[in-house]
Amino acid sequence: MTNVSHPDVKGKRWYVVHTYSGHESKVKQNLLRRVESMTMDNRIFQVEVPEEKVIELKDGKRTEKIKKIFPGYVLVEMILDDDSWHVVRNTPGVTSFVGAGSKPIPLSSREVKKILRRASSKKARIQFDYKVGDAVKITSGPFQDFTGDIIEVSPERGKVKVSVSIFGRSTPVELDFGQINKM
């Protein structure tokens, strides 16, 4: 993330721009080029496509990916006036500003801090396709080849509790996401 700060500039705010889906990075590049070629760097300061590291756990496989936090949206730090609005709005791939009618509404500083903190976090967020009630098969460990139903999911710990029938009795077993597959 670029973090060129202009704390001394009055009136600058963060705005959200809607783009064609999948064109966020291209819009960022195009907008930065336009800012430079039209010498608007005194009114348009930063363009960000907030992304985060995500660990996906699906079918017992663990993959790490970089995902956009808000697909189809780009954040722009700018002083909003007719000229800067036209530069952003007429950038290829931009469909509109987010706001009421044709008036863009800036993000609150709290929202901006929260988004930028999430995007700059080094800690990967865990994303999984398991939920309470799913039937699963245990793929490793002492209960390998047992089947059961998920009774609890703890994504922050990467664990699930599975109700397994052992000697005819239902027993909760705590497992890592990587130890199970959906049935």
TORPA-4810 file (N, C-alpha, C, O; in nm, 3 decimals):
<nodes>
NODE_1_0.083_-0.120_0.000_0.000_0.000_0.000_0.086_0.125_0.000_0.182_0.134_0.077_M
NODE_2_0.053_0.219_-0.085_0.122_0.347_-0.085_0.074_0.424_0.036_-0.046_0.426_0.066_T
NODE_3_0.164_0.487_0.103_0.120_0.565_0.217_0.185_0.701_0.215_0.256_0.740_0.308_N
NODE_4_0.160_0.774_0.107_0.209_0.910_0.095_0.106_0.996_0.165_-0.007_1.008_0.118_V
NODE_5_0.145_1.056_0.275_0.049_1.133_0.353_0.070_1.282_0.330_0.183_1.329_0.319_S
NODE_6_-0.038_1.354_0.324_-0.037_1.499_0.308_-0.118_1.560_0.421_-0.225_1.615_0.397_H
NODE_7_-0.068_1.552_0.545_-0.148_1.595_0.659_-0.178_1.744_0.660_-0.274_1.788_0.724_P
NODE_8_-0.096_1.823_0.590_-0.114_1.967_0.591_-0.220_2.017_0.494_-0.253_2.136_0.495_D
NODE_9_-0.273_1.929_0.409_-0.369_1.970_0.307_-0.510_1.971_0.366_-0.559_1.869_0.415_V
NODE_10_-0.575_2.086_0.360_-0.712_2.101_0.413_-0.814_2.050_0.311_-0.798_2.069_0.190_K
NODE_11_-0.917_1.987_0.361_-1.029_1.947_0.275_-1.013_1.813_0.208_-1.103_1.769_0.136_G
NODE_12_-0.900_1.745_0.229_-0.886_1.615_0.165_-0.962_1.510_0.244_-0.959_1.509_0.367_K
NODE_13_-1.029_1.421_0.174_-1.108_1.314_0.235_-1.094_1.190_0.149_-1.049_1.197_0.034_R
NODE_14_-1.134_1.078_0.205_-1.134_0.952_0.130_-1.274_0.929_0.074_-1.375_0.944_0.143_W
NODE_15_-1.278_0.892_-0.054_-1.404_0.862_-0.122_-1.395_0.721_-0.181_-1.287_0.670_-0.207_Y
NODE_16_-1.511_0.661_-0.200_-1.517_0.526_-0.258_-1.568_0.539_-0.401_-1.668_0.607_-0.428_V
NODE_17_-1.498_0.473_-0.491_-1.532_0.476_-0.632_-1.571_0.335_-0.675_-1.499_0.239_-0.647_V
NODE_18_-1.684_0.322_-0.743_-1.730_0.193_-0.794_-1.666_0.171_-0.930_-1.662_0.261_-1.013_H
NODE_19_-1.614_0.047_-0.951_-1.549_0.014_-1.079_-1.613_-0.110_-1.139_-1.693_-0.178_-1.075_T
NODE_20_-1.577_-0.137_-1.264_-1.617_-0.263_-1.322_-1.551_-0.374_-1.240_-1.436_-0.360_-1.199_Y
NODE_21_-1.623_-0.482_-1.217_-1.571_-0.592_-1.137_-1.443_-0.648_-1.202_-1.439_-0.672_-1.322_S
NODE_22_-1.341_-0.667_-1.119_-1.215_-0.722_-1.169_-1.121_-0.618_-1.229_-1.010_-0.652_-1.270_G
NODE_23_-1.164_-0.491_-1.235_-1.082_-0.386_-1.296_-1.023_-0.290_-1.193_-0.973_-0.183_-1.230_H
NODE_24_-1.027_-0.327_-1.065_-0.983_-0.236_-0.959_-0.838_-0.192_-0.976_-0.808_-0.073_-0.968_E
NODE_25_-0.747_-0.286_-1.000_-0.604_-0.253_-1.015_-0.579_-0.170_-1.140_-0.497_-0.079_-1.140_S
NODE_26_-0.651_-0.203_-1.247_-0.637_-0.128_-1.372_-0.687_0.015_-1.353_-0.625_0.110_-1.402_K
NODE_27_-0.797_0.031_-1.281_-0.851_0.165_-1.252_-0.749_0.245_-1.171_-0.726_0.363_-1.197_V
NODE_28_-0.688_0.179_-1.072_-0.587_0.246_-0.990_-0.472_0.296_-1.078_-0.433_0.412_-1.067_K
NODE_29_-0.419_0.210_-1.164_-0.309_0.249_-1.253_-0.351_0.363_-1.346_-0.279_0.462_-1.361_Q
NODE_30_-0.469_0.349_-1.408_-0.518_0.453_-1.499_-0.536_0.586_-1.428_-0.500_0.691_-1.481_N
NODE_31_-0.594_0.581_-1.308_-0.618_0.704_-1.234_-0.487_0.770_-1.193_-0.473_0.892_-1.203_L
NODE_32_-0.390_0.692_-1.147_-0.260_0.748_-1.111_-0.192_0.813_-1.231_-0.130_0.918_-1.218_L
NODE_33_-0.203_0.751_-1.350_-0.147_0.809_-1.473_-0.216_0.941_-1.506_-0.151_1.039_-1.542_R
NODE_34_-0.349_0.943_-1.494_-0.425_1.065_-1.525_-0.389_1.178_-1.427_-0.377_1.294_-1.466_R
NODE_35_-0.374_1.142_-1.299_-0.337_1.242_-1.197_-0.204_1.306_-1.235_-0.188_1.428_-1.226_V
NODE_36_-0.109_1.222_-1.278_0.023_1.273_-1.315_0.016_1.357_-1.442_0.070_1.468_-1.446_E
NODE_37_-0.049_1.305_-1.546_-0.052_1.376_-1.674_-0.135_1.504_-1.669_-0.110_1.597_-1.746_S
NODE_38_-0.233_1.509_-1.580_-0.318_1.629_-1.571_-0.278_1.717_-1.452_-0.351_1.808_-1.413_M
NODE_39_-0.161_1.688_-1.395_-0.108_1.760_-1.278_-0.216_1.786_-1.172_-0.242_1.900_-1.134_T
NODE_40_-0.277_1.677_-1.127_-0.381_1.686_-1.024_-0.329_1.635_-0.890_-0.408_1.612_-0.798_M
NODE_41_-0.196_1.616_-0.877_-0.141_1.561_-0.754_-0.155_1.656_-0.635_-0.122_1.620_-0.522_D
NODE_42_-0.202_1.777_-0.660_-0.231_1.869_-0.550_-0.376_1.855_-0.501_-0.416_1.920_-0.404_N
NODE_43_-0.454_1.768_-0.568_-0.593_1.744_-0.527_-0.629_1.597_-0.515_-0.724_1.562_-0.444_R
NODE_44_-0.557_1.510_-0.582_-0.580_1.365_-0.572_-0.449_1.307_-0.520_-0.346_1.313_-0.588_I
NODE_45_-0.453_1.249_-0.398_-0.332_1.212_-0.327_-0.299_1.063_-0.327_-0.186_1.024_-0.356_F
NODE_46_-0.397_0.981_-0.296_-0.375_0.836_-0.288_-0.490_0.762_-0.355_-0.604_0.806_-0.353_Q
NODE_47_-0.455_0.649_-0.414_-0.555_0.559_-0.473_-0.521_0.421_-0.419_-0.410_0.372_-0.438_V
NODE_48_-0.616_0.358_-0.353_-0.591_0.228_-0.290_-0.695_0.124_-0.330_-0.814_0.153_-0.340_E
NODE_49_-0.647_0.003_-0.352_-0.732_-0.114_-0.371_-0.702_-0.202_-0.249_-0.609_-0.282_-0.252_V
NODE_50_-0.782_-0.188_-0.141_-0.752_-0.263_-0.019_-0.759_-0.414_-0.040_-0.859_-0.468_-0.088_P
NODE_51_-0.648_-0.481_-0.004_-0.639_-0.626_-0.017_-0.591_-0.684_0.115_-0.532_-0.614_0.197_E
NODE_52_-0.618_-0.812_0.134_-0.572_-0.881_0.254_-0.530_-1.022_0.219_-0.574_-1.079_0.119_E
NODE_53_-0.444_-1.078_0.302_-0.400_-1.215_0.286_-0.506_-1.305_0.348_-0.550_-1.282_0.460_K
NODE_54_-0.547_-1.407_0.273_-0.651_-1.499_0.320_-0.600_-1.642_0.305_-0.547_-1.679_0.201_V
NODE_55_-0.618_-1.721_0.409_-0.587_-1.863_0.401_-0.720_-1.934_0.380_-0.808_-1.929_0.465_I
NODE_56_-0.732_-2.000_0.265_-0.855_-2.070_0.231_-0.840_-2.216_0.266_-0.743_-2.281_0.228_E
NODE_57_-0.937_-2.268_0.340_-0.939_-2.410_0.374_-1.061_-2.470_0.307_-1.175_-2.446_0.347_L
NODE_58_-1.035_-2.549_0.204_-1.145_-2.606_0.128_-1.110_-2.749_0.093_-1.001_-2.776_0.041_K
NODE_59_-1.199_-2.839_0.120_-1.179_-2.982_0.092_-1.047_-3.032_0.150_-0.977_-3.111_0.086_D
NODE_60_-1.013_-2.985_0.271_-0.892_-3.030_0.338_-0.764_-2.969_0.284_-0.656_-3.000_0.334_G
NODE_61_-0.774_-2.882_0.182_-0.655_-2.819_0.126_-0.644_-2.675_0.176_-0.744_-2.605_0.190_K
NODE_62_-0.521_-2.634_0.203_-0.493_-2.501_0.256_-0.421_-2.421_0.147_-0.312_-2.459_0.105_R
NODE_63_-0.482_-2.311_0.103_-0.417_-2.225_0.004_-0.418_-2.082_0.054_-0.514_-2.036_0.115_T
NODE_64_-0.309_-2.011_0.027_-0.296_-1.872_0.068_-0.317_-1.784_-0.055_-0.255_-1.807_-0.159_E
NODE_65_-0.403_-1.684_-0.041_-0.435_-1.595_-0.154_-0.438_-1.451_-0.106_-0.454_-1.424_0.013_K
NODE_66_-0.424_-1.360_-0.200_-0.446_-1.218_-0.174_-0.582_-1.187_-0.234_-0.604_-1.207_-0.354_I
NODE_67_-0.674_-1.138_-0.150_-0.809_-1.107_-0.198_-0.841_-0.961_-0.174_-0.794_-0.900_-0.077_K
NODE_68_-0.922_-0.907_-0.262_-0.968_-0.770_-0.245_-1.070_-0.766_-0.131_-1.158_-0.852_-0.123_K
NODE_69_-1.056_-0.667_-0.044_-1.149_-0.654_0.068_-1.286_-0.611_0.017_-1.389_-0.659_0.065_I
NODE_70_-1.288_-0.519_-0.081_-1.414_-0.471_-0.139_-1.407_-0.485_-0.291_-1.375_-0.388_-0.360_F
NODE_71_-1.437_-0.604_-0.344_-1.431_-0.621_-0.490_-1.524_-0.521_-0.560_-1.639_-0.501_-0.518_P
NODE_72_-1.474_-0.459_-0.665_-1.553_-0.362_-0.740_-1.543_-0.220_-0.687_-1.613_-0.131_-0.735_G
NODE_73_-1.455_-0.196_-0.588_-1.442_-0.062_-0.531_-1.295_-0.023_-0.514_-1.209_-0.108_-0.489_Y
NODE_74_-1.269_0.106_-0.528_-1.137_0.164_-0.510_-1.152_0.283_-0.417_-1.251_0.356_-0.426_V
NODE_75_-1.055_0.304_-0.327_-1.058_0.420_-0.238_-0.968_0.529_-0.296_-0.857_0.501_-0.343_L
NODE_76_-1.016_0.653_-0.293_-0.940_0.766_-0.345_-0.937_0.876_-0.239_-1.041_0.921_-0.192_V
NODE_77_-0.815_0.918_-0.204_-0.800_1.030_-0.110_-0.782_1.155_-0.196_-0.689_1.165_-0.275_E
NODE_78_-0.873_1.250_-0.178_-0.873_1.367_-0.266_-0.945_1.486_-0.204_-1.018_1.473_-0.106_M
NODE_79_-0.922_1.601_-0.264_-1.004_1.718_-0.234_-1.108_1.720_-0.344_-1.075_1.731_-0.462_I
NODE_80_-1.235_1.709_-0.306_-1.341_1.699_-0.405_-1.380_1.837_-0.456_-1.426_1.922_-0.380_L
NODE_81_-1.362_1.858_-0.585_-1.413_1.976_-0.654_-1.451_1.930_-0.795_-1.434_1.813_-0.829_D
NODE_82_-1.500_2.020_-0.877_-1.546_1.980_-1.011_-1.434_1.915_-1.093_-1.458_1.813_-1.159_D
NODE_83_-1.313_1.972_-1.089_-1.203_1.919_-1.169_-1.160_1.780_-1.122_-1.146_1.688_-1.204_D
NODE_84_-1.140_1.764_-0.990_-1.096_1.633_-0.941_-1.207_1.528_-0.961_-1.178_1.413_-0.992_S
NODE_85_-1.332_1.569_-0.945_-1.445_1.478_-0.968_-1.441_1.427_-1.112_-1.456_1.308_-1.137_W
NODE_86_-1.420_1.520_-1.209_-1.416_1.482_-1.351_-1.299_1.390_-1.383_-1.314_1.296_-1.461_H
NODE_87_-1.181_1.416_-1.323_-1.065_1.331_-1.348_-1.095_1.188_-1.303_-1.071_1.093_-1.377_V
NODE_88_-1.148_1.173_-1.183_-1.178_1.039_-1.131_-1.293_0.977_-1.209_-1.282_0.863_-1.255_V
NODE_89_-1.401_1.049_-1.223_-1.523_0.996_-1.286_-1.501_0.952_-1.430_-1.566_0.859_-1.477_R
NODE_90_-1.410_1.021_-1.502_-1.386_0.989_-1.642_-1.267_0.897_-1.664_-1.217_0.884_-1.776_N
NODE_91_-1.221_0.834_-1.558_-1.114_0.734_-1.569_-1.176_0.605_-1.622_-1.278_0.561_-1.571_T
NODE_92_-1.114_0.544_-1.725_-1.169_0.419_-1.777_-1.186_0.314_-1.668_-1.096_0.292_-1.587_P
NODE_93_-1.303_0.249_-1.665_-1.333_0.146_-1.566_-1.412_0.196_-1.447_-1.470_0.117_-1.373_G
NODE_94_-1.415_0.329_-1.426_-1.491_0.386_-1.314_-1.637_0.398_-1.357_-1.666_0.451_-1.464_V
NODE_95_-1.729_0.348_-1.273_-1.870_0.360_-1.306_-1.937_0.474_-1.229_-2.028_0.539_-1.281_T
NODE_96_-1.892_0.497_-1.105_-1.953_0.605_-1.026_-1.879_0.622_-0.894_-1.798_0.538_-0.854_S
NODE_97_-1.910_0.733_-0.827_-1.869_0.750_-0.688_-1.978_0.688_-0.602_-2.093_0.678_-0.645_F
NODE_98_-1.945_0.647_-0.481_-2.045_0.596_-0.389_-2.098_0.716_-0.311_-2.021_0.793_-0.253_V
NODE_99_-2.230_0.731_-0.309_-2.292_0.842_-0.238_-2.437_0.853_-0.273_-2.492_0.771_-0.346_G
NODE_100_-2.499_0.957_-0.220_-2.642_0.979_-0.245_-2.658_1.057_-0.375_-2.613_1.171_-0.387_A
NODE_101_-2.721_0.994_-0.472_-2.740_1.059_-0.601_-2.606_1.083_-0.668_-2.525_0.991_-0.679_G
NODE_102_-2.583_1.205_-0.713_-2.457_1.235_-0.781_-2.355_1.298_-0.686_-2.247_1.339_-0.729_S
NODE_103_-2.390_1.307_-0.556_-2.300_1.370_-0.458_-2.221_1.262_-0.383_-2.278_1.189_-0.302_K
NODE_104_-2.089_1.253_-0.408_-2.008_1.154_-0.335_-2.006_1.184_-0.185_-2.000_1.300_-0.145_P
NODE_105_-2.011_1.080_-0.105_-2.007_1.096_0.041_-1.872_1.042_0.089_-1.838_0.927_0.062_I
NODE_106_-1.795_1.124_0.161_-1.664_1.077_0.209_-1.678_0.975_0.321_-1.777_0.973_0.394_P
NODE_107_-1.576_0.890_0.333_-1.571_0.795_0.444_-1.533_0.871_0.571_-1.466_0.973_0.564_L
NODE_108_-1.576_0.820_0.685_-1.534_0.879_0.812_-1.390_0.838_0.837_-1.345_0.736_0.784_S
NODE_109_-1.317_0.914_0.917_-1.177_0.879_0.945_-1.170_0.744_1.016_-1.073_0.670_0.999_S
NODE_110_-1.272_0.711_1.096_-1.278_0.582_1.165_-1.285_0.467_1.063_-1.215_0.367_1.076_R
NODE_111_-1.372_0.484_0.962_-1.385_0.381_0.859_-1.254_0.363_0.782_-1.212_0.250_0.756_E
NODE_112_-1.191_0.474_0.747_-1.066_0.469_0.672_-0.958_0.397_0.752_-0.888_0.310_0.699_V
NODE_113_-0.944_0.432_0.879_-0.843_0.367_0.964_-0.868_0.217_0.972_-0.774_0.138_0.963_K
NODE_114_-0.993_0.179_0.989_-1.029_0.037_1.001_-0.993_-0.039_0.872_-0.936_-0.148_0.877_K
NODE_115_-1.026_0.019_0.757_-0.999_-0.045_0.627_-0.849_-0.056_0.604_-0.799_-0.162_0.568_I
NODE_116_-0.776_0.055_0.624_-0.633_0.055_0.598_-0.558_-0.036_0.696_-0.459_-0.098_0.659_L
NODE_117_-0.606_-0.045_0.820_-0.544_-0.135_0.919_-0.563_-0.279_0.874_-0.470_-0.360_0.880_R
NODE_118_-0.684_-0.312_0.830_-0.712_-0.449_0.785_-0.627_-0.484_0.662_-0.576_-0.595_0.651_R
NODE_119_-0.612_-0.387_0.570_-0.537_-0.412_0.448_-0.386_-0.422_0.475_-0.316_-0.491_0.401_A
NODE_120_-0.337_-0.356_0.578_-0.192_-0.359_0.602_-0.153_-0.468_0.703_-0.035_-0.484_0.734_S
NODE_121_-0.252_-0.542_0.753_-0.225_-0.647_0.851_-0.141_-0.758_0.787_-0.168_-0.802_0.675_S
NODE_122_-0.042_-0.802_0.859_0.043_-0.912_0.811_-0.022_-1.048_0.842_0.014_-1.150_0.783_K
NODE_123_-0.117_-1.047_0.934_-0.182_-1.170_0.975_-0.289_-1.209_0.873_-0.375_-1.128_0.839_K
NODE_124_-0.283_-1.330_0.827_-0.380_-1.378_0.728_-0.512_-1.410_0.795_-0.516_-1.463_0.906_A
NODE_125_-0.621_-1.376_0.725_-0.754_-1.411_0.772_-0.785_-1.550_0.720_-0.752_-1.583_0.606_R
NODE_126_-0.848_-1.632_0.802_-0.881_-1.769_0.762_-1.022_-1.772_0.704_-1.117_-1.724_0.765_I
NODE_127_-1.031_-1.829_0.585_-1.162_-1.843_0.519_-1.184_-1.992_0.494_-1.094_-2.061_0.446_Q
NODE_128_-1.300_-2.040_0.527_-1.325_-2.183_0.517_-1.467_-2.207_0.471_-1.552_-2.117_0.475_F
NODE_129_-1.492_-2.328_0.428_-1.625_-2.362_0.380_-1.697_-2.461_0.472_-1.780_-2.539_0.427_D
NODE_130_-1.665_-2.457_0.602_-1.729_-2.546_0.699_-1.826_-2.468_0.787_-1.801_-2.352_0.822_Y
NODE_131_-1.936_-2.532_0.823_-2.031_-2.468_0.916_-2.092_-2.576_1.006_-2.086_-2.695_0.975_K
NODE_132_-2.151_-2.532_1.116_-2.214_-2.624_1.210_-2.321_-2.705_1.136_-2.402_-2.651_1.061_V
NODE_133_-2.318_-2.835_1.158_-2.416_-2.925_1.094_-2.360_-3.000_0.974_-2.418_-3.100_0.931_G
NODE_134_-2.245_-2.953_0.918_-2.187_-3.022_0.803_-2.138_-3.161_0.843_-2.080_-3.180_0.950_D
NODE_135_-2.164_-3.258_0.755_-2.111_-3.393_0.775_-1.970_-3.396_0.718_-1.946_-3.351_0.606_A
NODE_136_-1.875_-3.450_0.798_-1.736_-3.452_0.755_-1.673_-3.589_0.780_-1.722_-3.669_0.860_V
NODE_137_-1.564_-3.613_0.707_-1.484_-3.734_0.729_-1.349_-3.687_0.781_-1.290_-3.593_0.727_K
NODE_138_-1.299_-3.752_0.884_-1.170_-3.716_0.942_-1.061_-3.784_0.858_-1.067_-3.904_0.833_I
NODE_139_-0.963_-3.705_0.814_-0.863_-3.755_0.719_-0.729_-3.789_0.783_-0.647_-3.855_0.720_T
NODE_140_-0.706_-3.744_0.908_-0.578_-3.776_0.972_-0.594_-3.773_1.124_-0.693_-3.724_1.177_S
NODE_141_-0.494_-3.828_1.191_-0.498_-3.831_1.337_-0.556_-3.961_1.388_-0.585_-4.051_1.309_G
NODE_142_-0.575_-3.972_1.520_-0.624_-4.097_1.580_-0.765_-4.135_1.537_-0.804_-4.251_1.547_P
NODE_143_-0.843_-4.039_1.489_-0.981_-4.068_1.448_-0.997_-4.075_1.295_-1.107_-4.061_1.243_F
NODE_144_-0.885_-4.097_1.225_-0.886_-4.104_1.079_-0.992_-4.205_1.032_-1.008_-4.312_1.091_Q
NODE_145_-1.061_-4.167_0.926_-1.168_-4.247_0.863_-1.298_-4.249_0.940_-1.395_-4.310_0.894_D
NODE_146_-1.304_-4.185_1.058_-1.433_-4.168_1.128_-1.510_-4.057_1.057_-1.452_-3.970_0.992_F
NODE_147_-1.642_-4.063_1.071_-1.726_-3.956_1.018_-1.804_-3.894_1.134_-1.821_-3.956_1.239_T
NODE_148_-1.850_-3.772_1.112_-1.928_-3.705_1.215_-1.984_-3.574_1.164_-1.969_-3.539_1.047_G
NODE_149_-2.048_-3.504_1.254_-2.107_-3.375_1.220_-2.037_-3.265_1.298_-2.003_-3.282_1.415_D
NODE_150_-2.016_-3.152_1.233_-1.953_-3.038_1.300_-2.052_-2.980_1.400_-2.167_-2.952_1.366_I
NODE_151_-2.006_-2.961_1.525_-2.093_-2.904_1.628_-2.044_-2.765_1.671_-2.116_-2.692_1.738_I
NODE_152_-1.920_-2.731_1.633_-1.866_-2.599_1.668_-1.754_-2.564_1.571_-1.676_-2.651_1.531_E
NODE_153_-1.746_-2.436_1.532_-1.641_-2.388_1.442_-1.569_-2.272_1.509_-1.634_-2.179_1.557_V
NODE_154_-1.435_-2.278_1.513_-1.353_-2.170_1.569_-1.254_-2.123_1.464_-1.138_-2.166_1.464_S
NODE_155_-1.297_-2.034_1.372_-1.210_-1.993_1.261_-1.082_-1.925_1.308_-0.977_-1.942_1.246_P
NODE_156_-1.090_-1.847_1.417_-0.971_-1.775_1.464_-0.862_-1.872_1.511_-0.744_-1.838_1.509_E
NODE_157_-0.902_-1.992_1.553_-0.806_-2.094_1.596_-0.781_-2.199_1.489_-0.690_-2.281_1.502_R
NODE_158_-0.862_-2.197_1.381_-0.847_-2.298_1.276_-0.892_-2.435_1.321_-0.840_-2.537_1.274_G
NODE_159_-0.991_-2.439_1.412_-1.035_-2.566_1.470_-1.186_-2.585_1.456_-1.262_-2.489_1.441_K
NODE_160_-1.226_-2.712_1.461_-1.368_-2.748_1.464_-1.387_-2.856_1.570_-1.295_-2.931_1.602_V
NODE_161_-1.509_-2.863_1.624_-1.545_-2.976_1.710_-1.642_-3.060_1.627_-1.738_-3.011_1.569_K
NODE_162_-1.612_-3.189_1.624_-1.692_-3.282_1.546_-1.748_-3.387_1.641_-1.675_-3.442_1.724_V
NODE_163_-1.876_-3.412_1.628_-1.940_-3.516_1.708_-1.920_-3.649_1.634_-1.971_-3.671_1.525_S
NODE_164_-1.843_-3.738_1.699_-1.807_-3.867_1.639_-1.867_-3.979_1.726_-1.867_-3.968_1.849_V
NODE_165_-1.915_-4.083_1.663_-1.969_-4.196_1.738_-1.856_-4.294_1.768_-1.802_-4.358_1.678_S
NODE_166_-1.821_-4.303_1.898_-1.715_-4.394_1.941_-1.778_-4.494_2.039_-1.835_-4.454_2.141_I
NODE_167_-1.769_-4.622_2.008_-1.830_-4.728_2.090_-1.979_-4.700_2.115_-2.030_-4.723_2.224_F
NODE_168_-2.047_-4.651_2.011_-2.191_-4.628_2.020_-2.229_-4.502_2.096_-2.348_-4.477_2.117_G
NODE_169_-2.131_-4.422_2.137_-2.162_-4.298_2.209_-2.110_-4.179_2.130_-2.002_-4.184_2.071_R
NODE_170_-2.189_-4.073_2.129_-2.150_-3.950_2.061_-2.044_-3.878_2.145_-2.068_-3.846_2.261_S
NODE_171_-1.928_-3.852_2.084_-1.816_-3.789_2.154_-1.765_-3.670_2.075_-1.736_-3.682_1.956_T
NODE_172_-1.753_-3.553_2.141_-1.698_-3.438_2.070_-1.545_-3.450_2.058_-1.476_-3.482_2.155_P
NODE_173_-1.494_-3.423_1.937_-1.351_-3.432_1.911_-1.307_-3.300_1.847_-1.368_-3.254_1.750_V
NODE_174_-1.201_-3.238_1.903_-1.150_-3.113_1.845_-1.044_-3.146_1.740_-0.952_-3.223_1.766_E
NODE_175_-1.060_-3.086_1.621_-0.970_-3.113_1.509_-0.931_-2.982_1.440_-0.999_-2.881_1.451_L
NODE_176_-0.817_-2.988_1.367_-0.778_-2.875_1.282_-0.858_-2.882_1.153_-0.902_-2.989_1.112_D
NODE_177_-0.877_-2.766_1.088_-0.949_-2.763_0.961_-0.886_-2.859_0.860_-0.957_-2.920_0.779_F
NODE_178_-0.755_-2.873_0.865_-0.683_-2.958_0.769_-0.702_-3.106_0.791_-0.656_-3.186_0.710_G
NODE_179_-0.769_-3.145_0.900_-0.790_-3.287_0.931_-0.925_-3.339_0.885_-0.958_-3.455_0.909_Q
NODE_180_-1.004_-3.256_0.819_-1.139_-3.300_0.779_-1.167_-3.266_0.633_-1.106_-3.177_0.574_I
NODE_181_-1.259_-3.340_0.578_-1.313_-3.315_0.443_-1.465_-3.323_0.453_-1.520_-3.404_0.528_N
NODE_182_-1.532_-3.238_0.375_-1.678_-3.248_0.369_-1.715_-3.377_0.300_-1.643_-3.426_0.213_K
NODE_183_-1.830_-3.431_0.341_-1.879_-3.555_0.277_-1.979_-3.520_0.171_-2.032_-3.610_0.105_M
</nodes>
